[in-house]
Amino acid sequence: MNVTIYHNPACGTSRNTLALVKAAGIEPTVIEYLHNPPSREQLAKMISDAGLSVRAAIREKGTPYGELGLDNPDLTDGELLAAMIATPILINRPFVVTPLGTRLARPSEVVLDILPADAFKGPFTKEDGEQVLDQEGKRIV
């Protein structure tokens, strides 16, 4: 299965998502988007395919969101996308693209919606100790 993750290795959610993809036996294409951001068209498509608004895909915490005035409700999607491309830390993460769909994997277990359900053979526990998959590889709800 062809899987791409827009990853930030400094982010625990992104690391957990990558680990879940690998636990499914998939070696994804990893794009460190802070160094190699998607094009404006790619970003707009990922956001749309994930069923999000552009505003919902912006990261506020730990970014210059407020300093740039991005909290202004009059800004257009185009203006918000331009800010995200110019300052990639504003792109919320991690976005994951698979043939089964696209998700902003926050929380990380959202990625399970777009991975083959039968790919998991055992438990999975996130970095913080939260168990996501049981002994049979089934999602814990």
BELJO-V673295 format. One record per backbone hydrogen bond with DSSP energy under -0.5 kcal/mol. CO is the residue of the C=O (numbers start at 0). NH is the residue of the N-H. E is the energy in kcal/mol with one decimal. If there is no record, write none. Layout:
co-><CO	CO>
nh-><NH	NH>
e-><E	E>
//
This chain:
co-><0	2	3	4	4	5	5	6	7	9	10	11	12	13	14	15	16	17	18	19	20	20	21	25	27	28	28	29	30	30	31	31	38	39	40	41	42	43	44	45	46	47	52	53	54	56	57	59	63	64	65	68	70	71	75	76	77	78	79	80	81	82	86	87	89	89	93	94	95	96	97	100	102	102	103	106	107	108	109	110	111	115	116	123	123	125	129	131	132	133	137	138>
nh-><2	28	96	6	30	93	94	32	10	11	14	15	16	17	18	19	20	21	22	23	23	25	24	27	29	4	30	31	6	32	34	35	42	43	44	45	46	47	48	49	51	50	56	56	57	91	59	62	67	69	68	71	72	74	79	80	81	82	83	84	85	86	89	90	58	91	104	5	102	3	100	97	95	104	105	109	110	111	112	113	114	118	119	131	132	128	125	139	123	136	133	140>
e-><-0.7	-3.2	-2.9	-0.9	-2.9	-0.6	-0.7	-0.7	-2.3	-0.5	-2.5	-2.7	-2.2	-2.5	-2.3	-2.2	-2.2	-2.4	-2.3	-1.0	-0.7	-1.5	-2.0	-0.9	-0.6	-2.6	-0.6	-0.6	-2.4	-1.6	-1.8	-2.2	-2.8	-2.5	-2.2	-2.7	-2.5	-2.3	-3.4	-1.9	-2.4	-1.7	-0.8	-1.1	-1.3	-2.7	-0.5	-1.5	-2.4	-2.2	-1.6	-1.6	-0.5	-1.7	-2.3	-2.9	-2.2	-1.9	-2.2	-2.4	-2.3	-2.1	-2.6	-2.3	-3.3	-0.6	-2.7	-3.0	-2.2	-2.5	-1.7	-2.9	-2.7	-0.9	-2.3	-2.1	-1.9	-1.6	-1.8	-1.8	-1.1	-1.8	-0.7	-2.9	-1.7	-2.3	-3.1	-3.1	-1.4	-2.1	-2.9	-0.6>
//
